[in-house]
């Protein structure tokens, strides 16, 4: 087994909900001692907090570098930055969507593709997509993100990406594969499309690969409803907190 294939497992264990649940389990084992009861209380309270969208919003604004959205008139901004191409990063695949009878883009991938397609139409710039089979699906029959993205772009947006990378398994490989594909056409200045919480790490990877990057983030984590409901646990809040904390961890690891 490639050691990189362990990354999804180790990351999942270090992130909520697994980490608080493991802490709670330890607290139950030590429940006859004050330390065990304290660990159980800490685990339950931390699980509640990270499951609240309000906590996710706070984390997104404080523990990862901030990125700004492109202005509504994006074409002018991209022209000013002399951008040569729009590069969209994959965000996963739904292995089987029963209603479609096959695989589909995940929610994250679909959101990035929609914004990338919109930018490509607004700016008349060529489109590139990068995403293979991630480490979490290594060894499975799940198709590459690129194959699913190509079909979605054609069917839903009437677009065909000029460059398509179906080999990369993580963000670092996204950058290296795109450099290999775009270099022959002299493409060095790109608008990079990914989620706002993923942009700082992705931008660094693409800049290390030799690109000049104009961030084009989507999927910002923001307040969704009135204050009281923002502090109640929800699946959306837990997922958002998980995404931000995972990126924070990725940035810390990348710094070494």
C-alpha angles and dihedrals in degrees: 000000000000108000089228088066087069092062096086091049096047092044092050091052092050095048133068134302092026097047096053091043091052089049090050090051090053089049091053091051089053096037093125089065128065090240091059093051090047091051091049092051091047092049095050095045093047091048090052092049098048089048092061119092089218089062091048091052091050092049092048090053098044116029102043128050114269124243128191127228119245113258118266089255090061097163092066092048092051091047090051090053090048091235113184102191144008113239118196121194121215121242104192142294133256100229095211127013102187094201090057096038094233147036122320137186115276119246090261094049093046091051092051092046092051092053093043091051091049091051092047091053094045094048101029087228123145118261130231129186128199125193136109129169109316124227091259090064097038111141094018130109093245109132121240120272088239093060092050092044093051091054094046093049092050097045101038104029106020090235133130120202113235092212124034126184115192097164107070119102102187142010096278091053090046088062096045094046092048090050089054092049099041101039095077088059093048093246111158104137111071141167106227118212120201138115116302092241091053097044101087093057094039093049091052091050093051093045090052087053089058103263128134101225130208105191114231102181127184134175098054115188106236141150110293106182144003119316100258093054091047088065095051117093116259138166089243092054093047092050092048093049090047091052094050095044091049090053091047089054091046091052092050092050092046090054091067 
